[in-house]
């Protein structure tokens, strides 16, 4: 029952969210813009702002909050114990521990905001912001659905690209999209380093140094893994990569770049500093870059970790698992062999957005599964794995991929 609940709750959540994510840009924005007082609604700046708000408040924050419950519930199941069962709501009760993430928020708001006497107060305050802001910004490049032809939502659309009136379900389409991710996400290193240094605590400083060395080391392998996908699809723009993969699962990145997907996933887990790569937060060693943090400052580090899990799951799904593509679902409906099952444009969009969300939740769940399966490794083992194992493998993957692509180009395929 508990295992079923862990999957049913996210499915119900994203079934509803898919309706909102498609309906607001597809119906609400054009309706507002159709009035003389609302012509600004279709301006690019307002569309980008609205989509970012929808993505953050409708997807990122709910999933990140639910992950705190899923982690407690799943770890309890794997360790054969009761799990969260104390926080409850009037009338409805404990709801299998779901109110616990709301209780976490209340607890962090109410706890004392302690600052060590000798800490650098400015940098101590800035560090949590440096950790959480970049992971919000990089969501701008993630496509969460296909193009919305808002004047043909109730029709069968065979090719959305030819629509003159359309809205993209992506905050910003940048030709250097994945490079933008590495440029912005790498700023989070400053948050962990500053947190450790500004706390005026040698154990916090040690945790900050571990975190910075780990994040910088594994970003190299992540970049190399993405480069393999770039060689295959010829673009760094996430939406273009999703379109290149198409609805046929045999064309997805996991088929053309299986080693790249594995390397990216391993590096992503190290990037989020979670077990087995949680040496910057060694509780048994009393080490942690946020050791001196409490209240909402600690809450920001805590939330940033889960938001980063959501984002890296979204990138993994986008680059290697077709993004919002549903197997065999084309723009005009399902293509099964010689048969076409036509579907209205709005239904196709909702299915695609729901599928994207469920892929993201699956990879979030899988990261939780790995956390409670493998033991943590030593810092020297972590560096050895990153520089002497994963990096050479990623370079070899690029060389092999480039050779295959060159051979196919020479053969005219």
SULDA-V311578 format. One line per field, one symbol per residue. phi: phi as a letter, one per 30 degrees, with the letter a starting at -180 (. if undefined). Layout:
BEGIN
phi: ???
END
This chain:
BEGIN
phi: .dddddcdedddeddddddddcddddcdedddddcedbdddcdeddeddddddddddcbdddddddddddddddddddchbdidacdbceididhhieddddddddddddddccbedcddddddddeddddcdeddddddcddclddcddcbdccdcdbdddddcbbddadbccdcedddedddddddeddddddddddhbddddddddddddddddddddeddddddddddciacdedddddddiddedcdddddbdddddddddddddddicedccddbdedchbldceccbhdddeddddedddddddddddddddcbihddceiccdckdcciccccdbdeddddddddddeddddddddddddddecccddcdeddddddddcbddedddddddddddddddddddic
END
